[in-house]
Amino acid sequence: MYAAVDVIKAVEEMRKIRKSTKKVSKTFSFPNSSGVIEKCIRQLT
């Protein structure tokens, strides 16, 4: 289990990465990772 703060930090980091690497997103993608984090958040809250 992740702490809620750690999950939120991970989401923020992923959002930063996605914004800064939109052009690279095709070669460097996160398949279904956002859905997994959302599930973790739903379980914690």
HELIX and SHEET records of a PDB file:
HELIX    1   1 ALA A    4  SER A   20  1                                  17    
HELIX    2   2 SER A   33  LEU A   44  1                                  12    
END                                                                             
